[in-house]
Amino acid sequence: METVADQKDTEKRVIEALQTVYDPEVPVNIYEMGLIYGVELDPLGNAAISMTLTAPNCPAAQSLPMEVEEKVRAVDGVNDVHLEIVWEPPWDPSLMSDAAKLQLGML
C-alpha cells in the first residue's frame, strides 16, 4: 500500500505521462489543452481519469483514449486505469492553460 507521499508522486508521474499525449491536429499536449478533467489515484494504485475531446466527432476519438490508457498504465505505481470520456462540461479554448494558449498564439 502506498503512502500519501508515494501516491502524490505517482499522481505527478501520471500527469507527466499525460503531458506526452498530443492531439494529432494540435501541437499541444492534451493536459495543457484542458482535455483532462480529472486524475484520481487510490492507495492501491488504481487511476481514474476523466477526459473529454475537442468535439464528439474528433478524428482522434479512438486513438487518444487508447494512448492515454496505455501511457498511464505504464507509470510505475499504477496498477489499473479507469478512463471515462465525458462531454460535460463541453470543451472550449478557455480550458487551455496559459502555456497552451501562448504556444498557439492566443495570448
C-alpha positions in Angstrom: 0.0 0.0 0.0 1.3 3.4 -1.0 1.8 6.3 1.5 0.2 9.6 0.8 3.6 10.9 -0.4 4.0 7.9 -2.7 0.5 8.5 -4.0 1.2 12.1 -4.8 4.5 11.2 -6.5 2.6 8.6 -8.6 -0.1 11.2 -9.4 2.7 13.6 -10.5 4.1 10.9 -12.8 0.7 10.2 -14.3 0.3 13.9 -15.1 3.7 13.9 -16.7 2.7 10.9 -18.8 -0.5 12.7 -19.9 1.7 15.6 -21.0 3.3 13.3 -23.6 0.0 12.7 -25.3 -0.8 15.0 -28.2 -3.9 15.6 -30.3 -2.6 14.9 -33.8 -4.2 18.1 -35.1 -2.8 20.5 -32.4 0.9 20.8 -31.3 -0.1 21.0 -27.6 -0.4 18.1 -25.2 -3.9 17.1 -24.1 -3.2 18.0 -20.4 -2.3 21.6 -21.3 -5.2 21.6 -23.8 -7.6 21.2 -20.9 -8.9 17.8 -22.2 -8.1 16.1 -18.8 -10.9 16.9 -16.4 -9.7 14.8 -13.5 -7.0 12.5 -12.3 -7.5 10.5 -9.1 -5.3 7.7 -7.7 -6.4 5.5 -4.9 -4.0 3.9 -2.4 -3.9 0.6 -4.4 -2.5 2.4 -7.5 -5.8 2.5 -9.5 -6.0 5.6 -11.6 -9.4 7.1 -12.5 -9.1 9.6 -15.3 -11.9 11.7 -16.8 -11.2 13.4 -20.1 -13.1 14.9 -23.0 -12.3 15.6 -26.6 -12.5 18.8 -28.5 -15.6 17.5 -30.3 -17.7 14.3 -30.3 -16.6 13.7 -33.9 -12.9 14.3 -33.2 -10.8 12.3 -35.6 -8.7 11.1 -32.7 -11.7 9.9 -30.7 -10.4 6.3 -31.0 -6.7 6.8 -30.7 -6.4 9.4 -27.9 -8.2 7.4 -25.2 -6.2 4.3 -26.0 -2.9 6.2 -25.9 -3.9 7.8 -22.6 -4.7 4.4 -21.0 -1.5 2.9 -22.4 0.7 5.7 -21.1 -0.9 5.9 -17.7 -0.8 2.1 -17.3 3.0 2.2 -17.9 3.6 4.6 -15.0 5.4 2.9 -12.1 2.9 2.6 -9.2 -0.2 2.4 -11.4 -1.9 -0.9 -11.3 -5.1 -0.3 -13.2 -6.7 2.5 -15.2 -10.3 3.5 -15.5 -10.8 6.1 -18.2 -14.1 7.9 -18.7 -14.8 10.1 -21.7 -17.2 12.9 -20.6 -18.9 15.6 -22.6 -20.0 17.9 -19.7 -18.8 20.5 -19.5 -18.1 20.7 -23.2 -14.5 21.6 -24.0 -13.7 25.1 -25.3 -10.5 27.0 -25.6 -10.9 28.7 -22.3 -9.9 25.4 -20.6 -6.4 25.6 -22.1 -3.5 26.5 -19.9 -1.8 29.8 -20.5 1.2 27.9 -21.8 -1.0 26.2 -24.4 -2.6 29.5 -25.4 0.8 31.1 -25.7 2.1 28.2 -27.8 -0.9 28.5 -30.1 -0.6 32.3 -30.4 -3.8 33.0 -28.4 -2.1 35.2 -25.8 
